[in-house]
Amino acid sequence: MLSDIRPCKLAGNCYFVGTYKASSHMIDTGDGLILIDVGYRETADVVIDSLSILGYDVKDVKIILLSHGHGDHSDGVPGIVARSGAKVYMFEQDNRYLKGFLPDVYLHDGDVIKLGNTEILCLHTPGHTEGTASYFFYTEENGKKLRVGTYGGAGHKQVMKPFLDKYGLTYLQRGMFYRSIERLRGEHVDVFMGNHSWHNKTREKSEMIAAGCEGNPFIDETLWGKFLDATEAHLDKVIADETVSEFVTYAHRGASEYCPENTMLSFYTGVYMGANGIETDVRRTKDGVLVLFHDKTPERVCGEGLTREISDYTWEELRELNVVKGELSDKIIRFDDFLEHFAHRDLTFAIELKAAGIEGEVAELIRKYDMVKKAVVTSFQIDYIRNIKAYAPELRVGLLTKEINDETVADLVAMRADEYCPQAKYVTKEQVTRLHREGFRVRAWGVTNEELMRNAVDCGCDGMTVNFPDKLVAYRKERVTKA
């Protein structure tokens, strides 16, 4: 089976033996062959035949290094291992993607693989996947020592919100991606070995060599930096585009500018106004019922003199109270009743924990109503979100805070949080960019007026909680129209 790209030498002892869609490279170490990636299951024979065209035998393949676990790089492993008996090396974090096999050796960051005359440095560069690997080694051509390098995964689809949500991956993948790009800038590369053929124009350069061009077009020490720059710029664009396409307008306690807050009337009004998200607060009553209520006591929204804390009321007692906004009133509602009415809707939910000890119950209800992929649990108390993340690691969590500081960023990265939620009056474009580069989605709160609302949108926030969702919907529509 012939490849759609002519098998060719990149430089020294490094060769291309893959296809346009699925790159595969071979290194002749003098003591056996190393393959870096093997392509799809159905193109394994292409790799084998390409080796033969170059005068090599698949039986001499001793090691297969995988750049990551996606099928276009790894599905051909069983077929080639069956013919060669080669050992497979990969970072363990990508096991979830493999089909029909597991690696023989799990790599660790900084490992050096030695075979014959070649030593390959293995760096863990997550972003495209959790276990993406980048490989570097020296070769020699015409008496000149050259460093060959490959970036193990530079595609961006896998860090887009729909993909991350579908597969339950943390948004921190984006922060890993940025850090990997920055780390790889420190590596010198004379020969860029494309993880996909279009990364380094493998087809075009192989044709140039076949046509007898002067010099070796694969030797270009500037290409590595240009590729990293382009990869970073593309990642910036993906995130910037998502602040428009995936923006969440959270009706804060519903449309609380107009309706009694945290009531069915308020939530339905917010959705009617165009909100694609709902923010609410959860507390627990004296008899253990989870209810939607913001304040510690009912006094502000239910009437003077109601100074006992929510946790001192039974559910039956709270049912007798009315939440009032102007001439409108409605009832306090249970968390499970809210979920019965809204969980099935195409909405995003921000659920704020207002009391300690309710984390497990909230998590179980989110699971029960199949909301794991469309809810984020937040709090001003970092211990609350740490507790719920420990109880239910699959849940998305975020911290509500005023300003941004390095210690809090580090804590949230460590607990694999997804959102950083600064107060709107402290939001700047520079801060939002910084948080995006850490991997967080950014949601502003405390949006008390339209000026703060407009600034948070213009600074690139991914969403915000507003009491007046109609105004936010209108402003975003106006911006899109002008654009």
C-alpha positions in Angstrom: 0.0 0.0 0.0 1.6 3.2 -1.2 1.6 6.4 0.9 0.2 9.6 -0.5 3.5 11.2 0.5 6.7 9.8 -0.8 8.8 8.2 2.0 11.9 10.4 2.4 14.8 11.4 4.6 14.3 14.5 6.8 17.9 14.6 7.9 20.6 12.2 9.0 19.0 9.1 10.4 15.4 10.4 10.5 12.8 9.5 7.9 9.1 10.2 7.1 7.1 6.9 6.6 3.5 8.1 7.2 0.7 9.6 5.3 -0.6 13.1 4.8 -3.3 12.8 7.5 -1.2 10.7 9.9 2.5 11.4 10.2 4.9 8.7 11.2 8.6 9.0 11.5 11.4 6.5 11.7 14.8 6.8 13.3 17.6 4.3 12.3 19.7 4.0 15.4 22.2 1.5 14.0 20.9 -1.0 16.6 17.2 -1.1 15.5 14.5 1.3 14.4 12.4 3.7 16.5 9.0 4.8 15.2 7.4 8.0 16.4 3.6 7.5 15.9 2.1 4.9 13.6 -1.1 6.4 12.2 -4.5 4.8 11.8 -5.2 1.1 12.0 -6.0 1.0 8.3 -2.7 2.7 7.4 -0.4 0.5 9.4 0.5 -1.3 6.1 1.5 2.1 4.6 4.1 2.5 7.4 5.4 -1.0 6.8 5.6 -0.6 3.0 7.3 2.8 3.4 9.9 1.2 5.5 10.4 -1.4 2.9 10.7 1.2 0.1 13.5 2.9 2.1 15.2 -0.5 2.5 14.2 -1.3 6.0 12.2 -4.2 7.6 9.4 -3.7 10.1 10.9 -6.6 12.1 13.7 -4.2 13.0 11.4 -1.8 14.8 12.3 -2.0 18.5 10.5 1.0 20.0 7.3 2.9 19.2 7.0 6.3 20.8 3.6 7.8 20.8 3.1 11.6 20.8 -0.3 11.1 22.3 -3.2 8.7 22.4 -5.5 9.9 19.6 -6.4 7.3 17.0 -4.7 9.1 14.1 -1.4 8.6 16.0 -1.9 5.3 17.9 -4.6 3.0 16.3 -2.0 1.3 14.1 0.0 0.1 17.1 -1.4 -3.4 17.4 -0.8 -4.2 13.7 2.8 -3.0 13.8 3.6 -4.6 17.1 2.2 -7.9 15.8 4.8 -7.8 13.0 7.7 -6.4 14.9 7.4 -7.2 18.6 8.3 -3.6 19.4 7.8 -2.0 22.8 5.4 0.9 23.1 6.2 4.0 25.1 3.7 6.8 26.1 2.7 9.1 28.9 0.1 7.3 31.1 -2.3 10.3 31.1 -3.5 9.3 27.6 -4.5 5.7 28.3 -8.2 6.8 28.0 -7.8 7.3 24.2 -6.2 4.0 23.3 -7.9 1.1 21.5 -7.0 -2.5 21.9 -3.6 -2.1 23.7 -1.8 -0.5 26.5 1.8 0.8 26.5 4.7 -1.4 27.7 6.5 1.6 29.3 5.0 4.8 30.8 7.2 7.8 30.2 8.0 10.5 32.8 8.9 14.0 32.0 12.6 14.3 31.2 13.1 10.6 30.4 15.8 9.8 27.8 15.3 6.8 25.6 18.5 5.3 24.3 18.9 2.9 21.4 22.1 2.5 19.3 23.5 5.8 18.4 20.4 7.9 19.4 19.2 9.4 22.6 15.7 10.9 22.6 14.6 13.4 25.2 10.9 13.0 26.2 9.1 16.0 27.5 5.5 16.0 28.9 3.8 18.9 27.1 0.1 18.6 27.9 -2.6 20.7 26.2 -3.7 19.0 23.1 -4.2 16.0 25.4 -3.4 15.3 29.0 -0.4 13.2 28.1 1.0 14.8 25.0 4.7 14.1 24.5 7.3 16.1 22.6 10.6 14.4 21.5 14.0 15.8 20.7 17.3 14.1 19.5 20.4 14.9 17.6 21.3 13.6 14.2 24.2 14.3 11.8 24.2 15.3 8.1 27.2 16.2 6.0 29.3 16.4 9.2 26.9 18.8 10.9 25.2 18.0 14.1 21.5 18.9 13.9 18.7 18.8 16.6 15.4 17.3 15.5 12.3 18.1 17.4 8.5 17.4 17.3 5.7 19.0 19.2 3.4 16.2 20.1 0.1 17.8 19.7 -0.8 21.4 18.5 -4.5 21.0 17.5 -7.0 23.3 19.2 -10.3 21.5 18.8 -9.6 19.5 22.0 -9.5 22.6 24.2 -12.7 24.2 22.8 -15.6 24.4 25.3 -17.9 22.0 23.5 -15.2 19.3 23.4 -14.1 19.9 27.0 -17.7 19.8 28.2 -18.6 16.7 26.2 -15.6 14.7 27.6 -15.7 16.2 31.1 -12.2 17.7 30.7 -11.0 20.6 32.8 -10.6 24.0 31.2 -7.2 24.0 32.7 -6.1 22.1 29.6 -5.8 25.5 28.1 -3.4 26.7 30.7 -1.3 23.5 30.2 -1.3 24.3 26.5 0.1 27.8 27.0 2.7 26.6 29.5 3.8 23.8 27.1 4.2 26.3 24.3 6.3 28.5 26.5 8.4 25.6 27.7 9.1 24.5 24.1 10.3 27.9 23.1 13.4 27.0 25.1 14.3 24.1 22.9 16.5 24.6 19.9 15.3 22.8 16.8 17.1 22.6 13.4 14.8 20.1 11.8 11.1 20.4 12.7 9.5 17.0 12.5 5.8 17.7 12.0 3.3 15.9 14.2 1.1 16.3 11.1 2.5 16.6 7.6 1.1 20.1 7.1 3.0 21.4 10.1 6.3 21.4 8.3 5.1 20.9 4.7 6.3 17.3 4.5 4.7 16.6 1.2 6.0 19.7 -0.5 9.5 19.3 0.8 9.7 15.6 -0.1 8.7 16.5 -3.7 11.4 19.2 -3.7 14.0 16.6 -2.7 12.7 14.1 -5.3 13.1 16.9 -7.9 16.7 17.4 -7.0 16.6 20.7 -5.1 19.7 22.2 -3.7 20.2 21.8 0.0 17.8 20.2 2.4 14.5 22.1 2.8 13.8 20.3 6.1 16.8 22.0 7.8 15.4 25.4 9.0 16.1 26.6 12.5 13.5 29.4 12.2 10.5 27.1 11.5 10.2 25.8 15.1 9.7 29.3 16.6 7.3 30.3 13.8 5.2 27.2 14.4 5.0 27.9 18.2 4.0 31.5 17.5 1.3 30.4 15.2 0.1 27.7 17.6 -0.2 30.3 20.4 -1.9 32.8 18.2 -4.5 30.2 17.2 -5.1 29.3 20.8 -5.6 33.0 21.6 -8.2 33.2 18.8 -10.0 30.1 20.0 -10.5 31.6 23.4 -11.4 35.1 22.1 -14.0 33.6 19.7 -15.5 31.6 22.6 -16.0 34.7 24.7 -18.6 35.5 22.0 -20.0 32.2 20.9 -20.0 30.5 24.3 -20.7 33.5 26.5 -23.1 32.8 29.4 -25.6 35.4 30.6 -26.5 34.2 34.1 -29.8 35.5 35.5 -28.5 36.4 39.0 -31.0 34.8 41.4 -33.2 35.0 38.3 -34.1 38.4 36.9 -33.8 39.8 40.4 -33.9 43.5 39.2 -37.5 42.9 38.4 -38.8 40.0 40.4 -38.5 38.5 43.9 -35.1 36.8 43.9 -34.5 33.1 43.8 -38.1 32.3 43.0 -39.8 30.5 40.1 -41.1 33.8 38.9 -37.6 35.3 38.8 -36.0 32.3 37.1 -38.7 32.0 34.4 -38.5 35.7 33.8 -34.7 35.6 33.4 -35.0 32.8 30.8 -37.8 34.6 29.0 -35.5 37.7 28.7 -32.9 35.6 26.9 -30.5 34.4 29.7 -28.8 31.1 28.8 -27.8 30.6 32.4 -29.2 30.8 35.9 -27.3 31.6 39.1 -28.7 30.7 42.5 -27.8 30.1 46.1 -28.2 27.0 48.3 -28.7 26.8 52.0 -30.1 24.1 54.3 -33.0 24.3 56.8 -33.2 23.1 60.3 -34.8 19.9 59.2 -32.3 19.2 56.4 -34.1 20.6 53.3 -31.9 22.3 50.7 -33.5 25.6 49.7 -32.6 28.5 47.4 -31.9 31.5 49.5 -29.0 34.1 49.5 -29.0 35.8 52.9 -28.5 34.2 56.2 -31.9 35.5 57.4 -35.2 36.2 55.5 -35.5 39.7 56.8 -34.3 41.7 53.7 -36.6 40.0 51.2 -39.4 38.6 53.4 -40.1 41.3 56.0 -38.8 43.1 59.0 -38.3 41.1 62.2 -37.5 37.8 60.5 -34.0 37.7 62.0 -33.6 34.0 62.7 -31.1 32.3 60.3 -32.4 30.0 57.5 -30.8 27.1 59.3 -33.1 27.7 62.3 -36.3 27.5 60.3 -38.0 24.3 59.3 -39.1 23.8 55.7 -42.7 24.1 56.8 -42.0 27.5 58.4 -40.2 28.8 55.4 -43.1 27.8 53.1 -45.3 30.2 54.9 -43.1 33.2 54.0 -43.3 35.4 50.9 -40.3 36.8 49.0 -41.2 40.3 47.9 -40.0 42.7 45.2 -42.1 45.8 44.9 -45.7 44.7 44.3 -44.6 41.2 43.3 -44.3 38.2 45.7 -43.5 34.5 45.3 -42.5 31.6 47.5 -39.2 30.2 48.7 -38.4 27.1 46.8 -36.5 23.8 47.4 -33.4 23.0 45.4 -34.9 19.8 44.1 -38.1 21.5 43.0 -36.0 24.0 41.1 -34.1 21.2 39.4 -37.3 19.4 38.4 -38.4 22.6 36.5 -35.1 23.7 35.0 -32.4 20.9 34.9 -33.7 19.5 31.6 -33.4 22.9 29.9 -30.5 24.0 27.6 -29.0 26.3 30.3 -25.8 26.6 32.3 -26.2 26.7 36.0 -24.0 28.5 38.6 -24.8 27.0 42.0 -23.4 29.0 44.9 -22.8 27.1 48.2 -23.9 29.5 51.1 -23.3 27.1 54.0 -20.9 24.4 55.1 -21.8 20.7 55.2 -24.1 20.7 52.2 -21.5 19.8 49.6 -22.3 16.1 49.3 -26.1 16.6 49.1 -25.7 19.3 46.4 -23.3 17.1 44.4 -25.7 14.1 44.6 -28.6 16.2 43.3 -26.5 17.5 40.4 -25.7 14.0 39.5 -29.3 12.8 39.9 -30.6 15.5 37.5 -27.8 14.8 35.0 -26.3 18.3 35.3 -22.7 17.5 35.7 -21.7 18.9 32.3 -23.8 22.1 32.6 -23.3 23.2 36.1 -20.5 25.0 37.9 -20.5 25.0 41.7 -19.1 28.2 43.3 -18.5 29.8 46.6 -16.7 32.7 48.3 -15.3 30.0 50.7 -12.5 28.1 49.1 -13.0 25.2 51.5 -16.5 24.7 50.3 -15.4 24.2 46.7 -12.4 22.2 47.8 -14.8 19.9 49.7 -17.2 19.4 46.8 -14.4 18.8 44.4 -13.0 16.1 46.7 -16.5 14.5 47.0 -17.3 14.8 43.3 -14.1 15.3 41.2 -16.1 15.4 38.0 -17.9 18.6 38.9 -16.8 22.0 37.6 -16.1 24.5 40.4 -15.2 28.2 40.6 -14.2 30.7 43.3 -16.0 34.0 43.8 -13.5 36.5 44.9 -12.7 40.2 44.7 -9.3 40.7 43.2 -6.8 38.4 41.5 -3.7 37.2 43.3 -1.1 34.6 42.7 -1.8 32.5 45.7 -5.5 32.0 44.9 -4.6 31.2 41.2 -2.2 28.6 42.4 -4.7 27.1 44.8 -7.4 26.9 42.1 -5.0 25.3 39.6 -4.0 22.7 42.2 -7.7 21.7 42.9 -8.4 21.7 39.1 -11.0 24.4 39.3 -12.6 25.7 36.1 -13.7 29.2 36.8 -12.2 32.3 38.4 -15.0 34.7 39.3 -13.7 38.3 40.1 -15.8 41.2 41.2 -16.8 43.2 38.2 -15.3 46.5 39.4 -11.8 44.9 39.5 -12.1 43.3 36.0 -9.5 44.5 33.4 -8.6 43.1 30.0 -5.1 42.3 31.3 -6.4 40.3 34.2 -8.9 38.4 32.0 -6.1 37.5 29.6 -3.9 36.4 32.5 -6.7 34.1 33.8 -7.4 32.7 30.3 -3.7 31.8 30.0 -3.9 30.0 33.3 -6.8 28.0 31.8 -9.8 29.5 33.6 -13.1 30.7 32.3 -13.8 34.1 33.7 -17.2 35.0 35.1 -17.8 38.5 36.6 -20.1 39.1 39.6 -21.3 42.2 41.4 -22.4 43.8 38.1 -24.4 46.5 39.7 -24.8 48.8 36.7 -24.6 48.9 33.0 -21.2 50.5 32.9 -19.7 47.5 34.8 -21.7 45.2 32.5 -20.3 46.7 29.4 -16.7 46.7 30.7 -16.8 43.0 31.7 -18.0 42.1 28.2 -15.5 44.3 26.5 -12.7 42.9 28.6 -13.4 39.4 27.3 -15.2 37.7 30.2 -16.8 34.4 29.4 -19.9 35.2 31.3 -21.4 37.2 34.2 -24.2 37.2 36.7 -26.6 40.1 36.2 -29.9 41.1 37.8 -31.0 42.5 34.5 -30.3 39.8 31.9 -32.4 41.7 29.2 -29.9 44.5 29.2 -26.9 42.2 28.9 -28.5 40.3 26.1 -29.3 43.6 24.3 -25.7 44.9 24.7 -24.1 41.7 23.4 -26.5 41.7 20.4 -25.6 45.3 19.7 -21.8 44.5 19.7 -22.3 41.6 17.3 -24.4 43.8 15.0 -21.7 46.5 15.0 -18.9 44.0 14.4 
